[in-house]
Amino acid sequence: MAEEAITTILSTPENQPSPGLTTDPEESKSTQEVVAPKETETPAKDPPETAETTSKLEEETAAVKPEVTPAEHQSPTVTETETASTEKKELGDETPQKEEAGEEEKKRIPQNLGSFKEESSKLSDLSDSEKRSLDELKHLVRDALENHQFGSIPKPEDANTPEEVTIWGVPLLKDDRSDVVLLKFLRARDFKVKDSLAMLKNTIKWRREFKIDELLEEDLVDDLDKVVFMHGHDREGHPVCYNVYGEFQNKELYNKTFSDEEKRKHFLRTRIQFLERSIRKLDFNSGGVSTIFQINDMKNSPGLGKKELRSATKQAVELLQDNYPEFVFKQAFINVPWWYLVFYTVIGPFMTPRSKSKLVFAGPSKSAETLFKYISPEQVPVQYGGLSVDPCDCNPDFSLDDPASEVTVKPGTKQTVEIIIYEKCEIVWEIRVIGWEVSYKAEFVPEEKDAYTVVVQKPRKMKPADEPVLTQNFKVNELGKVLLTVDNPTSKKKKLVYRFNVKPL
């Protein structure tokens, strides 16, 4: 007998779907399906047609079901299984033109410009020559402070007192944090001590002229919350800053930000204030994280034709290079369009090998995969392929601290995530496949051989325009396992991301 013929739909009130359950509109009348086990020795019979007879079956089998005691409490275990796809290749548009375009994108966009390993901020890891350079710079800084060479005008009674200078909240030569700050200037000048001291003096002078301390306390108003924002950390603990240039396609926002010199000046002040506040949260102790991971989203970027944006960006970059040395761990450019290669061709020859080694480029089809190399999926915002929602939104089931797993679903294969449950509980999960174009289903298989399989989610063909993340839950009243199955009928590999939480009943 076909499987469809032995499927019973329970529609009693106690079996209505939970609020987190997502189904197709056609499935809105049904809740969960219970699939009877297949008989191998005797002819199959139709299962009971009512919830009442099902309850009797549960009562008969309850006596032999193992009870779970507190001593047996275990966290669920997860296995991932790959099998051949059973879907026809009808999802997605996989024309030869698109495949050729993907290959062309790979050729045009440089993925990586050299390996880069961040230098250690542990003072004990410095080489002997680097330690000597640091000691020499500290000696010169001490002399400069004693002679008031950093630009402050001492009061007559303080003429014989060493100058006090604080930068990024760190007082120079007062504790070990000062060593990490001085190392940034040394590395920016290839450990040339005199050049490093000159850069430090110029930075202190610029900070006074720009009135950085006063700027930190100002309440500047802008509409750039979606243009530049901090969100999460990378796999090594670096805070991540996102720069979304496509937001400037909004003409009203663009004109409000760049239409005249006064507005461009305000834009620069807001960006410096944002950077200063972000830097104050870094750890300048020896071995701490004192750099930022920068992500530049080039999707729908206005491009090189916007002279006001180009001018403001150039000015900002010059200020950052001169006054904020070694604060960038890595620069990732995602959703890179073809024209950016032209721009890079122009500026590339003027970049040092060290600067080039910090750059990573990814076209639209590789952006999420590239981010996952450096940032865990639970830390990546939803709009970039991850599971993390905007901090302003509320996600009662998950937080940045709840880890996610990622699996590559090969072309023409089916991937099943098996979550074995050892206790009565409510399990909630989030799942997504970047770009979808797959079929997805979820079911609960009890441990008892004669029990029915519960269909939590019927097979559903997910399209690129569907919701990026599905959140579903299920109350487990007996031992068994939850199966999340993704069938990829396309000729492209897919990235599956999921996570789950369990609440004991």
C-alpha positions in Angstrom: 0.0 0.0 0.0 1.3 3.4 -0.8 2.5 5.6 2.0 -0.2 8.2 1.3 -2.8 5.6 2.0 -1.6 4.9 5.5 -1.3 8.5 6.7 -3.7 9.8 9.3 -4.1 13.5 10.0 -4.9 14.4 13.6 -6.9 17.6 13.9 -8.0 17.4 17.5 -7.5 20.7 19.5 -4.6 19.3 21.6 -2.8 18.6 18.4 -3.1 22.0 16.8 0.2 23.4 15.5 2.4 25.5 17.7 2.8 29.2 16.9 6.4 28.6 15.6 5.3 25.9 13.1 5.6 27.0 9.5 3.6 25.3 6.8 2.4 26.0 3.2 -1.0 27.8 2.9 -2.4 24.6 1.5 -1.5 22.8 4.7 -3.1 25.4 7.0 -6.0 23.1 7.8 -3.8 20.2 9.0 -1.5 20.2 11.9 0.8 17.2 12.3 0.7 13.9 10.5 1.2 10.6 12.1 2.7 8.0 9.8 2.1 4.4 10.7 5.1 2.1 10.7 5.3 -0.3 7.7 4.5 -3.9 8.3 6.9 -6.4 6.8 5.4 -9.8 7.7 1.6 -9.1 7.5 -0.5 -7.1 5.0 -0.6 -3.5 5.9 -3.8 -2.2 7.5 -5.1 1.3 7.6 -4.3 3.0 10.9 -7.1 4.2 13.2 -9.1 7.1 11.7 -9.8 8.9 15.0 -7.8 10.5 17.8 -9.8 8.3 20.3 -8.5 5.0 18.9 -5.0 6.5 18.7 -5.2 7.3 22.4 -6.0 3.6 23.1 -2.9 2.5 21.3 -0.8 4.9 23.3 -2.3 3.5 26.5 -1.5 -0.1 25.5 2.1 0.8 24.7 2.7 3.1 27.6 3.4 0.1 29.9 6.5 -1.0 27.9 7.9 2.5 27.3 11.1 3.2 29.3 10.7 6.0 31.8 13.2 8.8 31.9 14.4 9.6 35.3 16.5 12.7 36.3 19.5 10.5 36.6 19.2 9.6 32.9 19.1 13.3 31.7 21.3 13.8 28.6 21.7 16.5 26.1 20.4 15.5 22.6 23.0 14.1 20.2 23.2 15.1 16.5 24.3 13.2 13.4 24.3 14.3 9.8 23.6 11.9 7.0 24.0 12.3 3.3 22.0 10.3 0.7 21.1 10.7 -3.0 18.4 13.3 -3.8 14.9 12.0 -4.6 13.7 15.3 -6.1 13.5 16.0 -9.7 15.8 18.8 -10.9 13.1 21.4 -11.3 13.9 23.9 -8.6 15.9 27.0 -9.5 17.1 28.5 -12.7 20.2 26.7 -13.7 20.8 27.8 -17.2 24.2 27.5 -18.8 24.4 31.3 -18.9 24.2 31.5 -15.1 26.8 28.9 -14.6 29.1 30.7 -17.1 28.4 34.0 -15.2 29.4 32.3 -11.9 32.7 31.1 -13.5 33.3 34.6 -14.9 32.7 36.1 -11.4 35.4 33.8 -10.0 37.8 34.9 -12.6 37.1 38.6 -12.2 37.1 38.9 -8.4 40.3 38.1 -6.5 39.2 35.9 -3.5 42.3 36.6 -1.3 45.4 38.7 -1.8 47.8 36.7 0.4 47.9 35.0 3.7 47.8 37.2 6.9 48.3 36.2 10.5 47.6 38.9 13.0 50.7 39.7 15.1 50.4 38.8 18.7 49.6 41.5 21.2 51.3 39.5 23.9 54.5 41.3 24.9 56.1 37.9 25.7 55.8 37.0 22.0 57.8 39.8 20.7 61.2 39.1 19.1 64.3 40.5 20.8 64.6 43.2 18.1 61.0 44.2 18.6 61.4 44.4 22.3 64.4 46.7 21.9 62.4 48.9 19.5 59.6 49.1 22.0 61.9 49.9 24.9 63.6 52.6 22.8 60.2 54.2 21.8 59.1 54.2 25.5 62.3 56.0 26.4 61.7 58.6 23.7 58.0 59.0 24.8 59.1 59.5 28.4 61.5 62.2 27.3 58.8 63.8 25.2 56.4 63.8 28.2 58.9 65.3 30.5 59.6 68.1 28.0 55.9 68.7 27.1 56.6 67.9 23.4 53.0 66.5 22.8 51.6 70.0 22.5 49.8 70.7 25.8 50.5 74.1 27.4 51.4 73.5 31.1 50.4 75.8 33.8 53.3 77.7 35.5 53.1 75.5 38.6 53.2 72.3 36.4 56.2 73.3 34.3 58.4 70.8 36.0 55.8 68.0 36.0 55.7 65.5 33.1 53.0 66.0 30.6 50.0 63.6 30.9 48.7 62.2 27.6 45.8 59.8 27.2 44.9 58.1 23.9 41.8 55.8 23.4 41.4 55.8 27.1 44.9 54.6 27.8 47.3 56.9 29.6 50.7 56.7 28.0 53.4 54.9 30.1 51.1 54.4 33.1 50.5 50.7 32.7 51.1 47.7 30.3 48.2 48.8 28.1 50.4 51.6 26.9 52.8 49.0 25.4 50.1 47.6 23.2 49.2 51.1 22.0 52.8 51.9 21.2 53.2 48.6 19.4 50.5 49.8 16.9 52.5 52.8 16.0 55.7 50.7 15.7 54.1 48.2 13.4 52.5 50.9 11.3 56.1 52.2 10.7 57.8 48.8 10.4 59.4 49.3 13.8 61.3 52.4 12.8 61.4 54.1 16.2 61.8 57.7 15.2 59.1 57.4 12.5 56.8 55.8 15.1 57.3 58.6 17.5 56.6 61.2 14.8 53.4 59.5 13.9 52.4 59.3 17.6 53.0 63.1 18.1 51.0 63.9 14.9 48.2 61.7 16.1 48.1 63.4 19.5 48.1 66.8 17.9 45.3 65.9 15.5 43.2 64.6 18.4 43.5 67.8 20.2 42.6 69.9 17.1 39.7 67.6 16.3 38.6 67.8 20.0 38.1 64.0 20.3 37.4 64.1 24.0 34.6 66.6 23.5 33.3 64.7 20.5 32.9 61.5 22.5 30.4 63.3 24.7 28.4 65.0 21.9 24.9 63.7 21.0 25.3 63.7 17.2 22.1 62.9 15.3 22.3 60.9 12.0 20.3 58.4 10.0 23.2 56.1 9.4 22.4 53.2 11.8 21.9 50.9 8.8 25.0 52.2 7.0 27.6 51.5 9.7 27.0 49.2 12.6 28.7 46.8 15.0 27.3 43.2 15.2 28.8 40.2 16.9 32.3 38.8 16.9 34.4 36.7 14.6 35.7 33.2 15.5 38.8 34.8 17.2 36.8 37.3 19.2 37.3 40.4 17.1 34.2 42.7 17.1 32.7 43.0 13.6 31.8 46.3 11.9 29.5 46.3 8.8 29.6 49.1 6.2 26.6 49.0 3.9 27.3 51.2 0.9 24.1 50.3 -0.9 22.1 52.3 1.6 23.3 55.4 -0.2 21.2 54.5 -3.2 18.5 56.3 -1.2 18.6 59.8 -2.7 17.1 61.4 0.3 19.7 59.9 2.6 22.5 60.6 0.2 21.7 64.3 -0.1 21.1 64.6 3.6 24.6 63.2 4.1 26.8 64.6 1.3 25.0 67.4 -0.5 27.2 70.2 0.9 30.5 70.7 2.8 28.8 71.2 6.2 26.9 67.9 5.8 30.1 66.0 4.7 31.9 67.5 7.8 29.1 66.2 10.0 29.3 62.8 8.4 33.0 62.6 9.1 32.5 63.6 12.8 29.8 61.0 13.3 32.0 58.3 11.8 35.0 59.3 14.0 32.8 59.3 17.0 31.4 55.9 16.1 35.0 54.6 15.7 36.3 56.1 18.9 33.4 54.6 20.9 34.1 51.2 19.4 37.8 51.4 20.1 37.1 52.2 23.8 35.5 48.8 24.1 38.6 47.0 22.9 41.1 45.2 25.2 44.5 46.9 25.3 45.9 44.5 27.8 48.7 42.2 26.7 47.1 39.3 24.7 43.8 41.1 24.4 41.7 41.7 21.3 42.5 45.3 20.1 41.5 45.1 16.4 38.3 45.2 14.5 37.0 43.0 11.6 35.7 45.3 8.9 33.1 44.1 6.4 32.2 46.2 3.4 29.0 45.3 1.6 29.2 46.5 -2.0 25.7 45.4 -3.0 24.0 48.2 -4.9 26.9 50.5 -4.1 26.6 53.9 -5.9 30.0 53.3 -7.4 32.7 55.7 -8.4 30.3 58.2 -10.1 29.2 59.8 -6.9 31.9 62.4 -6.4 30.6 63.6 -3.0 30.8 60.1 -1.6 34.1 59.5 -3.2 35.5 62.7 -1.7 34.2 62.0 1.8 35.4 58.4 1.7 38.9 59.6 0.6 39.1 62.1 3.4 38.0 59.5 6.0 40.5 56.9 4.7 43.3 59.4 5.0 42.4 60.3 8.6 42.2 56.6 9.6 45.5 55.8 8.0 47.3 58.7 9.7 45.6 58.5 13.2 44.3 55.0 13.8 47.2 52.6 13.1 46.7 48.8 13.2 43.1 48.7 14.3 41.8 46.6 11.3 42.3 42.9 11.7 40.9 42.1 8.3 38.9 43.9 5.5 36.3 41.8 3.8 34.5 43.1 0.7 31.3 41.1 -0.1 28.8 41.3 -2.9 31.6 42.8 -5.0 30.4 44.0 -8.4 32.6 43.8 -11.5 33.4 47.5 -11.6 35.1 47.2 -8.2 37.9 45.2 -9.9 38.6 48.3 -12.0 38.9 50.4 -8.8 41.2 47.9 -7.2 43.4 47.8 -10.3 44.0 51.5 -9.8 44.7 51.5 -6.1 46.3 48.1 -5.8 49.8 49.1 -6.9 49.9 51.7 -4.2 49.1 49.3 -1.4 51.8 47.6 0.7 51.9 43.7 0.7 51.0 43.9 4.4 47.8 45.9 3.6 46.9 43.6 0.6 47.2 40.6 2.8 44.4 41.8 5.1 41.9 42.1 2.2 39.4 39.5 1.2 37.0 39.8 -1.7 33.8 37.8 -2.5 31.2 38.1 -5.2 27.4 37.8 -4.5 27.3 34.0 -4.8 30.3 33.5 -2.4 29.6 36.2 0.2 27.9 34.0 2.9 30.4 31.2 2.5 33.3 33.6 2.8 31.9 35.2 5.9 31.5 31.8 7.5 35.2 31.1 7.2 35.8 33.9 9.7 32.5 34.3 11.6 30.2 31.7 13.0 26.7 31.6 11.5 25.0 32.5 14.7 27.0 35.8 14.7 26.3 36.7 11.1 23.2 38.9 10.5 20.3 37.2 8.7 20.7 39.5 5.6 24.2 38.1 5.1 23.3 34.4 5.4 23.5 33.9 9.1 20.9 33.4 11.9 21.5 36.6 14.0 18.7 39.1 14.0 19.0 42.8 14.6 19.6 43.7 18.2 16.5 45.8 18.1 14.4 42.8 17.2 13.4 40.2 19.7 14.3 36.5 19.4 13.0 34.8 22.5 14.3 31.4 21.5 17.9 32.1 20.5 20.8 34.5 21.2 24.3 35.2 19.9 25.5 32.7 22.5 23.6 29.8 21.0 25.9 28.1 18.5 24.8 27.1 15.0 26.1 24.3 12.8 26.7 24.5 9.1 26.7 21.6 6.5 27.4 21.6 2.8 24.7 19.9 0.9 26.2 18.6 -2.3 24.4 18.8 -5.7 21.9 16.0 -6.1 22.0 14.8 -2.5 19.8 14.8 0.5 21.1 15.8 3.9 19.4 14.7 7.1 20.1 16.1 10.5 19.2 13.6 13.2 18.6 15.0 16.7 18.3 12.1 19.2 16.1 13.1 22.2 16.7 11.4 25.6 13.9 13.1 27.7 10.5 14.7 27.5 11.1 18.2 26.3 10.1 21.0 23.9 12.6 21.4 21.2 12.8 24.5 19.0 15.1 24.9 16.0 16.1 27.4 13.4 17.1 26.2 9.9 18.0 27.9 6.6 19.7 27.0 3.4 21.4 30.0 1.7 19.3 30.8 -1.4 17.0 27.8 -0.7 16.0 26.1 -4.0 15.7 22.9 -2.0 12.9 20.7 -0.5 12.7 20.6 3.3 10.7 18.4 5.7 10.8 17.7 9.4 9.5 14.7 11.4 9.7 13.0 14.7 10.4 9.3 14.9 9.6 7.6 18.2 12.0 5.0 19.6 9.2 2.5 20.0 8.9 0.3 16.9 5.1 0.3 16.8 4.7 4.0 17.3 3.7 6.4 14.6 6.1 8.9 12.9 4.9 12.5 13.4 5.2 14.8 10.4 6.1 18.2 11.8 6.6 19.8 8.4 5.4 18.2 5.1 8.0 18.3 2.3 8.0 21.9 1.2 9.8 23.3 -1.8 11.7 26.4 -0.6 12.2 29.2 -3.1 14.8 32.0 -2.9 12.0 34.5 -2.1 10.7 32.5 0.9 11.5 33.6 4.4 15.3 33.2 5.0 15.0 31.4 8.3 12.4 28.9 9.5 11.7 28.6 13.2 9.8 25.5 14.3 9.2 23.7 17.6 7.8 20.3 18.8 6.9 18.9 22.2 8.5 15.5 22.7 6.5 13.2 25.0 8.5 10.0 24.4 12.0 9.1 23.5 12.9 9.3 19.8 14.6 11.6 17.3 13.8 14.7 15.2 14.8 14.4 11.6 15.4 17.6 9.5 15.8 16.7 5.9 17.0 19.0 3.1 16.9 17.6 -0.5 19.0 19.5 -3.0 18.0 18.6 -6.5 20.1 21.4 -8.1 23.5 21.2 -9.7 24.9 23.6 -7.1 26.2 22.9 -3.6 24.1 24.5 -0.8 25.0 25.7 2.6 22.7 24.4 5.4 22.7 26.3 8.7 20.8 25.1 11.8 20.7 25.3 15.6 18.3 24.1 18.3 17.5 24.5 21.9 15.8 22.0 24.3 13.6 22.9 27.3 12.8 19.9 29.6 9.1 19.5 30.3 
